[in-house]
Amino acid sequence: MIVYAECDFLIPTAHSLKEKRAVLQRTLSRTKQKFNVSISEIDHQDVWQRTTIGIVCVASQKDAAERELTHAIGHLESFPEWECIDIRKEHL
């Protein structure tokens, strides 16, 4: 089972692309290390205070994939540097 999510985040403290990328690198690398997911910025690469993150989890059972993805999203939402605007999930 494959579970996919797109998460839109606002980064109000970023005043340049360099600051935005520092926040992204830190949060994405910590999420990759902690959870069994693939994660990457998929949109708004040239916008300072906004990003869209794509997260994918593959597992043999739907519940396991959904649980891992939910934990990863919760972890991303816990970072104080940004706020989640929208989350869209899809099962493939």
Rosetta constraint file for C-alpha pairs under 8 A:
AtomPair CA 1 CA 58 HARMONIC 5.78 0.50
AtomPair CA 1 CA 59 HARMONIC 5.42 0.50
AtomPair CA 1 CA 60 HARMONIC 5.69 0.50
AtomPair CA 1 CA 61 HARMONIC 5.84 0.50
AtomPair CA 1 CA 62 HARMONIC 5.34 0.50
AtomPair CA 1 CA 65 HARMONIC 6.91 0.50
AtomPair CA 1 CA 91 HARMONIC 7.50 0.50
AtomPair CA 1 CA 92 HARMONIC 6.64 0.50
AtomPair CA 2 CA 56 HARMONIC 7.05 0.50
AtomPair CA 2 CA 57 HARMONIC 5.82 0.50
AtomPair CA 2 CA 58 HARMONIC 4.60 0.50
AtomPair CA 2 CA 59 HARMONIC 6.63 0.50
AtomPair CA 2 CA 62 HARMONIC 7.49 0.50
AtomPair CA 2 CA 65 HARMONIC 6.86 0.50
AtomPair CA 2 CA 91 HARMONIC 5.94 0.50
AtomPair CA 2 CA 92 HARMONIC 5.14 0.50
AtomPair CA 3 CA 56 HARMONIC 5.81 0.50
AtomPair CA 3 CA 57 HARMONIC 5.37 0.50
AtomPair CA 3 CA 58 HARMONIC 6.55 0.50
AtomPair CA 3 CA 62 HARMONIC 7.74 0.50
AtomPair CA 3 CA 65 HARMONIC 6.15 0.50
AtomPair CA 3 CA 66 HARMONIC 6.35 0.50
AtomPair CA 3 CA 69 HARMONIC 7.31 0.50
AtomPair CA 3 CA 89 HARMONIC 7.26 0.50
AtomPair CA 3 CA 90 HARMONIC 5.92 0.50
AtomPair CA 3 CA 91 HARMONIC 4.63 0.50
AtomPair CA 3 CA 92 HARMONIC 6.19 0.50
AtomPair CA 4 CA 54 HARMONIC 7.32 0.50
AtomPair CA 4 CA 55 HARMONIC 5.75 0.50
AtomPair CA 4 CA 56 HARMONIC 4.56 0.50
AtomPair CA 4 CA 57 HARMONIC 6.59 0.50
AtomPair CA 4 CA 69 HARMONIC 7.96 0.50
AtomPair CA 4 CA 89 HARMONIC 5.68 0.50
AtomPair CA 4 CA 90 HARMONIC 5.18 0.50
AtomPair CA 4 CA 91 HARMONIC 6.27 0.50
AtomPair CA 4 CA 92 HARMONIC 7.59 0.50
AtomPair CA 5 CA 54 HARMONIC 5.83 0.50
AtomPair CA 5 CA 55 HARMONIC 5.21 0.50
AtomPair CA 5 CA 56 HARMONIC 6.54 0.50
AtomPair CA 5 CA 69 HARMONIC 7.88 0.50
AtomPair CA 5 CA 87 HARMONIC 6.80 0.50
AtomPair CA 5 CA 88 HARMONIC 5.42 0.50
AtomPair CA 5 CA 89 HARMONIC 4.28 0.50
AtomPair CA 5 CA 90 HARMONIC 6.24 0.50
AtomPair CA 6 CA 52 HARMONIC 6.57 0.50
AtomPair CA 6 CA 53 HARMONIC 5.60 0.50
AtomPair CA 6 CA 54 HARMONIC 4.64 0.50
AtomPair CA 6 CA 55 HARMONIC 6.42 0.50
AtomPair CA 6 CA 87 HARMONIC 5.73 0.50
AtomPair CA 6 CA 88 HARMONIC 5.22 0.50
AtomPair CA 6 CA 89 HARMONIC 6.59 0.50
AtomPair CA 7 CA 52 HARMONIC 5.50 0.50
AtomPair CA 7 CA 53 HARMONIC 5.14 0.50
AtomPair CA 7 CA 54 HARMONIC 6.57 0.50
AtomPair CA 7 CA 84 HARMONIC 7.04 0.50
AtomPair CA 7 CA 85 HARMONIC 7.50 0.50
AtomPair CA 7 CA 86 HARMONIC 5.70 0.50
AtomPair CA 7 CA 87 HARMONIC 4.47 0.50
AtomPair CA 7 CA 88 HARMONIC 6.52 0.50
AtomPair CA 8 CA 50 HARMONIC 7.40 0.50
AtomPair CA 8 CA 51 HARMONIC 5.84 0.50
AtomPair CA 8 CA 52 HARMONIC 4.41 0.50
AtomPair CA 8 CA 53 HARMONIC 6.42 0.50
AtomPair CA 8 CA 84 HARMONIC 5.94 0.50
AtomPair CA 8 CA 85 HARMONIC 5.31 0.50
AtomPair CA 8 CA 86 HARMONIC 5.11 0.50
AtomPair CA 8 CA 87 HARMONIC 6.47 0.50
AtomPair CA 9 CA 50 HARMONIC 5.80 0.50
AtomPair CA 9 CA 51 HARMONIC 5.37 0.50
AtomPair CA 9 CA 52 HARMONIC 6.24 0.50
AtomPair CA 9 CA 53 HARMONIC 7.83 0.50
AtomPair CA 9 CA 82 HARMONIC 6.33 0.50
AtomPair CA 9 CA 83 HARMONIC 5.49 0.50
AtomPair CA 9 CA 84 HARMONIC 4.47 0.50
AtomPair CA 9 CA 85 HARMONIC 5.38 0.50
AtomPair CA 9 CA 86 HARMONIC 7.32 0.50
AtomPair CA 10 CA 49 HARMONIC 5.63 0.50
AtomPair CA 10 CA 50 HARMONIC 4.64 0.50
AtomPair CA 10 CA 51 HARMONIC 6.63 0.50
AtomPair CA 10 CA 82 HARMONIC 5.52 0.50
AtomPair CA 10 CA 83 HARMONIC 5.34 0.50
AtomPair CA 10 CA 84 HARMONIC 6.44 0.50
AtomPair CA 10 CA 85 HARMONIC 6.69 0.50
AtomPair CA 11 CA 20 HARMONIC 7.16 0.50
AtomPair CA 11 CA 48 HARMONIC 7.75 0.50
AtomPair CA 11 CA 49 HARMONIC 4.57 0.50
AtomPair CA 11 CA 50 HARMONIC 5.83 0.50
AtomPair CA 11 CA 51 HARMONIC 7.85 0.50
AtomPair CA 11 CA 81 HARMONIC 6.34 0.50
AtomPair CA 11 CA 82 HARMONIC 4.46 0.50
AtomPair CA 11 CA 83 HARMONIC 6.68 0.50
AtomPair CA 12 CA 49 HARMONIC 5.77 0.50
AtomPair CA 12 CA 81 HARMONIC 7.62 0.50
AtomPair CA 12 CA 82 HARMONIC 6.66 0.50
AtomPair CA 13 CA 49 HARMONIC 7.59 0.50
AtomPair CA 13 CA 81 HARMONIC 6.85 0.50
AtomPair CA 13 CA 82 HARMONIC 7.83 0.50
AtomPair CA 14 CA 19 HARMONIC 5.20 0.50
AtomPair CA 14 CA 20 HARMONIC 5.26 0.50
AtomPair CA 14 CA 48 HARMONIC 6.21 0.50
AtomPair CA 14 CA 49 HARMONIC 5.71 0.50
AtomPair CA 15 CA 19 HARMONIC 6.49 0.50
AtomPair CA 15 CA 20 HARMONIC 7.59 0.50
AtomPair CA 15 CA 48 HARMONIC 6.37 0.50
AtomPair CA 15 CA 49 HARMONIC 7.31 0.50
AtomPair CA 16 CA 20 HARMONIC 6.37 0.50
AtomPair CA 16 CA 48 HARMONIC 5.43 0.50
AtomPair CA 17 CA 21 HARMONIC 6.03 0.50
AtomPair CA 17 CA 46 HARMONIC 7.09 0.50
AtomPair CA 17 CA 47 HARMONIC 7.13 0.50
AtomPair CA 17 CA 48 HARMONIC 5.09 0.50
AtomPair CA 18 CA 22 HARMONIC 6.27 0.50
AtomPair CA 19 CA 23 HARMONIC 6.48 0.50
AtomPair CA 20 CA 24 HARMONIC 6.22 0.50
AtomPair CA 20 CA 48 HARMONIC 6.05 0.50
AtomPair CA 20 CA 49 HARMONIC 6.83 0.50
AtomPair CA 21 CA 25 HARMONIC 5.88 0.50
AtomPair CA 22 CA 26 HARMONIC 6.24 0.50
AtomPair CA 23 CA 27 HARMONIC 6.19 0.50
AtomPair CA 23 CA 81 HARMONIC 7.14 0.50
AtomPair CA 24 CA 28 HARMONIC 5.78 0.50
AtomPair CA 25 CA 29 HARMONIC 5.90 0.50
AtomPair CA 26 CA 30 HARMONIC 6.26 0.50
AtomPair CA 27 CA 31 HARMONIC 6.20 0.50
AtomPair CA 27 CA 76 HARMONIC 6.89 0.50
AtomPair CA 27 CA 79 HARMONIC 7.53 0.50
AtomPair CA 28 CA 32 HARMONIC 6.16 0.50
AtomPair CA 28 CA 39 HARMONIC 6.79 0.50
AtomPair CA 28 CA 40 HARMONIC 7.25 0.50
AtomPair CA 29 CA 33 HARMONIC 6.23 0.50
AtomPair CA 30 CA 34 HARMONIC 6.20 0.50
AtomPair CA 31 CA 35 HARMONIC 5.91 0.50
AtomPair CA 31 CA 37 HARMONIC 8.00 0.50
AtomPair CA 31 CA 72 HARMONIC 6.49 0.50
AtomPair CA 31 CA 75 HARMONIC 7.11 0.50
AtomPair CA 31 CA 76 HARMONIC 7.17 0.50
AtomPair CA 32 CA 36 HARMONIC 6.83 0.50
AtomPair CA 32 CA 37 HARMONIC 6.25 0.50
AtomPair CA 32 CA 38 HARMONIC 6.73 0.50
AtomPair CA 32 CA 39 HARMONIC 6.92 0.50
AtomPair CA 35 CA 68 HARMONIC 6.91 0.50
AtomPair CA 35 CA 71 HARMONIC 7.90 0.50
AtomPair CA 35 CA 72 HARMONIC 6.27 0.50
AtomPair CA 36 CA 57 HARMONIC 6.81 0.50
AtomPair CA 36 CA 68 HARMONIC 7.00 0.50
AtomPair CA 37 CA 55 HARMONIC 6.57 0.50
AtomPair CA 37 CA 56 HARMONIC 5.61 0.50
AtomPair CA 37 CA 57 HARMONIC 4.83 0.50
AtomPair CA 37 CA 58 HARMONIC 7.59 0.50
AtomPair CA 37 CA 68 HARMONIC 7.63 0.50
AtomPair CA 37 CA 69 HARMONIC 7.17 0.50
AtomPair CA 37 CA 72 HARMONIC 7.69 0.50
AtomPair CA 38 CA 55 HARMONIC 5.66 0.50
AtomPair CA 38 CA 56 HARMONIC 5.21 0.50
AtomPair CA 38 CA 57 HARMONIC 6.57 0.50
AtomPair CA 39 CA 53 HARMONIC 6.88 0.50
AtomPair CA 39 CA 54 HARMONIC 5.60 0.50
AtomPair CA 39 CA 55 HARMONIC 4.47 0.50
AtomPair CA 39 CA 56 HARMONIC 6.55 0.50
AtomPair CA 40 CA 53 HARMONIC 5.60 0.50
AtomPair CA 40 CA 54 HARMONIC 5.44 0.50
AtomPair CA 40 CA 55 HARMONIC 6.79 0.50
AtomPair CA 41 CA 45 HARMONIC 7.30 0.50
AtomPair CA 41 CA 51 HARMONIC 6.80 0.50
AtomPair CA 41 CA 52 HARMONIC 5.75 0.50
AtomPair CA 41 CA 53 HARMONIC 4.44 0.50
AtomPair CA 41 CA 54 HARMONIC 6.17 0.50
AtomPair CA 42 CA 51 HARMONIC 7.83 0.50
AtomPair CA 42 CA 52 HARMONIC 5.70 0.50
AtomPair CA 42 CA 53 HARMONIC 5.65 0.50
AtomPair CA 42 CA 54 HARMONIC 5.98 0.50
AtomPair CA 43 CA 51 HARMONIC 6.11 0.50
AtomPair CA 43 CA 52 HARMONIC 5.04 0.50
AtomPair CA 43 CA 53 HARMONIC 7.29 0.50
AtomPair CA 44 CA 50 HARMONIC 6.30 0.50
AtomPair CA 44 CA 51 HARMONIC 5.13 0.50
AtomPair CA 44 CA 52 HARMONIC 6.46 0.50
AtomPair CA 45 CA 51 HARMONIC 6.77 0.50
AtomPair CA 47 CA 51 HARMONIC 7.43 0.50
AtomPair CA 55 CA 69 HARMONIC 7.48 0.50
AtomPair CA 56 CA 69 HARMONIC 7.34 0.50
AtomPair CA 57 CA 65 HARMONIC 5.62 0.50
AtomPair CA 57 CA 66 HARMONIC 7.78 0.50
AtomPair CA 57 CA 68 HARMONIC 7.14 0.50
AtomPair CA 57 CA 69 HARMONIC 6.22 0.50
AtomPair CA 58 CA 65 HARMONIC 5.92 0.50
AtomPair CA 59 CA 64 HARMONIC 6.34 0.50
AtomPair CA 59 CA 65 HARMONIC 5.16 0.50
AtomPair CA 60 CA 64 HARMONIC 7.55 0.50
AtomPair CA 60 CA 65 HARMONIC 7.75 0.50
AtomPair CA 61 CA 65 HARMONIC 6.48 0.50
AtomPair CA 62 CA 66 HARMONIC 6.04 0.50
AtomPair CA 63 CA 67 HARMONIC 5.97 0.50
AtomPair CA 64 CA 68 HARMONIC 6.20 0.50
AtomPair CA 65 CA 69 HARMONIC 6.15 0.50
AtomPair CA 66 CA 70 HARMONIC 6.05 0.50
AtomPair CA 67 CA 71 HARMONIC 6.22 0.50
AtomPair CA 68 CA 72 HARMONIC 6.22 0.50
AtomPair CA 69 CA 73 HARMONIC 6.18 0.50
AtomPair CA 70 CA 74 HARMONIC 6.14 0.50
AtomPair CA 71 CA 75 HARMONIC 6.13 0.50
AtomPair CA 72 CA 76 HARMONIC 6.29 0.50
AtomPair CA 73 CA 77 HARMONIC 6.17 0.50
AtomPair CA 74 CA 78 HARMONIC 6.30 0.50
AtomPair CA 75 CA 79 HARMONIC 7.26 0.50
AtomPair CA 77 CA 82 HARMONIC 7.73 0.50
AtomPair CA 77 CA 83 HARMONIC 6.70 0.50
AtomPair CA 77 CA 84 HARMONIC 6.29 0.50
AtomPair CA 79 CA 83 HARMONIC 7.97 0.50
